């Protein structure tokens, strides 16, 4: 591998997250990413990441790796049977911290696009797209929900939760980058999102739910 390969990969990841966030994971053009990364060869993405999907995975992996120490620390500090509020807080806070950097905000905008394809409902989420610590947290949520509802319904609620969380954070990220004013400061915004997620997860089980 060339000596500057690490630097080139970092530049492609930075350009890729910007274009995937702004232009969309399906709309972003590889030639624009390559150009913004300062590369002359249009095959740079393929050379370093194998494909468009490989670049997207690398972007997600970068942020997942950055969040993992905080997630691991929070998991280690939990009691043996944590309350749902604690589990949700420990899940949300590391992700919400991404709001503090432009790179992190781009990542949040990307995850909102990926949420529907995350494989949460069927438990088949690719490990590189979630990471072991986040997977453990999602499993915690599902296990708590399953105390009061069928597994299929619990899985559906976790999937809806992921969609709601990623959408809320992505919209906040866009608003920050556009310089908009907020009715809620960040701490209140995050706490309110957490409270809403807990309430939604523990909503009464519908009579039509499968046994």
C-alpha positions in Angstrom: 0.0 0.0 0.0 1.4 3.4 -0.9 2.8 5.5 2.0 0.0 8.1 1.6 -2.8 5.6 1.5 -4.0 6.4 5.1 -4.2 10.1 4.3 -6.0 9.4 1.0 -8.5 7.1 2.8 -9.2 9.8 5.4 -9.7 12.4 2.7 -12.1 10.1 0.8 -14.0 9.4 4.0 -14.3 13.1 4.8 -15.5 13.9 1.3 -17.8 10.8 1.2 -19.6 11.6 4.4 -20.3 15.2 3.2 -21.7 14.1 -0.1 -23.6 11.1 1.3 -25.2 13.4 3.9 -26.0 16.3 1.6 -26.7 14.6 -1.8 -28.0 11.3 -0.3 -26.5 7.8 -0.1 -28.0 7.0 -3.5 -27.6 10.5 -5.1 -23.9 11.2 -4.3 -21.6 11.0 -7.3 -18.3 9.2 -6.9 -16.6 11.6 -9.2 -17.5 14.5 -6.9 -16.2 12.6 -3.8 -13.0 11.8 -5.6 -12.5 15.4 -6.8 -13.2 16.9 -3.3 -10.7 14.4 -1.8 -8.1 15.9 -4.1 -7.7 12.7 -6.1 -7.1 12.7 -9.9 -8.0 9.0 -10.4 -11.7 8.3 -10.6 -11.0 4.7 -9.4 -9.7 6.0 -6.0 -12.9 4.9 -4.2 -12.7 1.4 -5.7 -9.0 1.1 -5.0 -9.3 2.0 -1.3 -12.7 0.7 -0.4 -13.7 -1.8 -3.0 -17.0 -0.1 -3.9 -19.4 2.7 -3.1 -20.9 0.5 -0.4 -17.4 -0.1 1.0 -16.9 3.7 1.4 -20.2 4.0 3.1 -19.4 1.2 5.5 -16.0 2.8 6.2 -17.7 6.1 7.1 -20.1 4.4 9.5 -17.3 2.2 11.0 -15.2 5.3 11.7 -18.0 6.9 13.8 -19.0 3.6 15.4 -15.4 3.1 16.5 -15.3 6.6 18.0 -18.5 6.0 20.0 -17.6 2.5 21.2 -15.5 3.5 24.3 -18.4 5.6 25.7 -20.9 2.9 25.0 -18.6 0.2 26.6 -18.1 2.5 29.6 -21.8 3.0 30.0 -22.6 -0.7 29.7 -20.0 -1.5 32.3 -21.5 1.0 34.8 -25.1 -0.3 34.6 -26.6 -2.5 37.2 -27.5 -6.1 36.5 -31.0 -5.2 35.5 -31.1 -1.6 34.4 -34.3 0.4 33.9 -35.4 1.2 30.4 -34.7 4.9 31.0 -31.0 4.1 31.8 -30.7 1.9 28.8 -32.2 4.5 26.5 -30.0 7.3 27.9 -26.9 5.2 27.5 -27.9 4.4 23.9 -28.8 7.9 22.9 -26.1 10.1 24.5 -23.0 8.8 22.6 -25.0 9.2 19.3 -26.2 12.7 20.3 -22.6 13.7 20.9 -22.1 13.5 17.1 -24.0 16.8 17.0 -20.9 18.6 18.2 -18.9 18.3 15.0 -19.7 18.8 11.4 -18.3 15.3 10.6 -20.6 13.9 13.3 -23.6 15.8 12.0 -23.0 14.4 8.5 -22.9 10.9 10.0 -26.2 11.5 11.7 -27.7 12.6 8.4 -26.4 9.4 6.8 -27.7 7.1 9.6 -31.2 8.5 9.1 -31.1 7.4 5.5 -29.8 4.0 6.5 -32.2 3.4 9.4 -34.8 1.6 7.3 -32.2 -0.8 6.0 -30.5 -1.5 9.4 -31.9 -5.0 9.8 -33.2 -4.3 13.3 -36.6 -5.9 12.8 -35.1 -9.3 11.7 -31.9 -9.1 13.8 -29.8 -9.4 10.7 -28.0 -6.0 10.9 -24.5 -6.2 9.4 -22.1 -6.0 12.4 -20.0 -3.3 10.7 -23.0 -1.1 10.4 -23.9 -1.3 14.1 -21.0 -2.5 16.2 -21.0 -4.8 19.2 -21.6 -2.2 21.9 -24.6 -0.6 20.1 -25.9 -4.1 19.2 -25.8 -5.0 22.9 -27.7 -1.8 23.8 -30.4 -2.6 21.2 -30.7 -6.1 22.5 -31.2 -4.7 26.0 -34.1 -2.5 24.8 -35.7 -5.5 23.1 -35.3 -7.8 26.1 -36.9 -5.2 28.4 -39.8 -4.8 25.9 -40.3 -8.5 25.7 -41.2 -8.6 29.4 -44.5 -7.1 28.5 -45.1 -8.0 24.9 -44.5 -10.6 22.2 -41.0 -10.8 20.6 -42.3 -9.7 17.2 -43.9 -6.6 18.6 -40.8 -5.8 20.6 -38.7 -6.0 17.5 -41.0 -3.7 15.7 -40.9 -1.1 18.5 -37.1 -1.2 18.5 -37.1 -0.6 14.7 -39.5 2.3 15.0 -37.4 3.7 17.9 -34.2 3.6 15.7 -36.1 5.4 12.9 -37.4 8.1 15.3 -34.1 8.6 17.0 -32.1 8.9 13.8 -34.6 11.2 12.2 -34.7 13.5 15.2 -30.9 13.8 15.4 -30.5 14.2 11.6 -33.1 17.1 11.6 -31.2 18.7 14.5 -27.9 18.3 12.6 -29.3 19.9 9.5 -30.7 22.8 11.5 -27.4 23.4 13.3 -25.5 23.5 9.9 -28.1 25.9 8.6 -27.7 28.2 11.6 -31.3 27.9 12.7 -32.6 28.9 16.2 -34.0 26.2 18.5 -36.9 26.3 20.9 -35.0 23.8 23.1 -31.4 23.9 24.1 -29.4 20.7 23.3 -29.6 19.1 26.8 -33.4 19.6 26.9 -33.8 18.4 23.3 -31.8 15.2 24.0 -33.6 14.5 27.3 -37.0 15.0 25.6 -36.1 12.6 22.8 -35.1 10.0 25.5 -38.4 10.5 27.4 -40.4 10.1 24.2 -38.6 7.0 23.2 -39.2 5.4 26.6 -42.9 6.3 26.5 -43.3 4.9 23.0 -41.5 1.6 23.8 -43.7 1.1 26.9 -47.0 2.1 25.2 -49.9 -0.3 25.8 -49.8 -3.5 23.8 -52.6 -3.4 21.1 -55.3 -6.0 21.3 -54.4 -7.1 17.8 -50.8 -8.0 18.7 -49.7 -11.6 18.0 -49.2 -13.8 21.0 
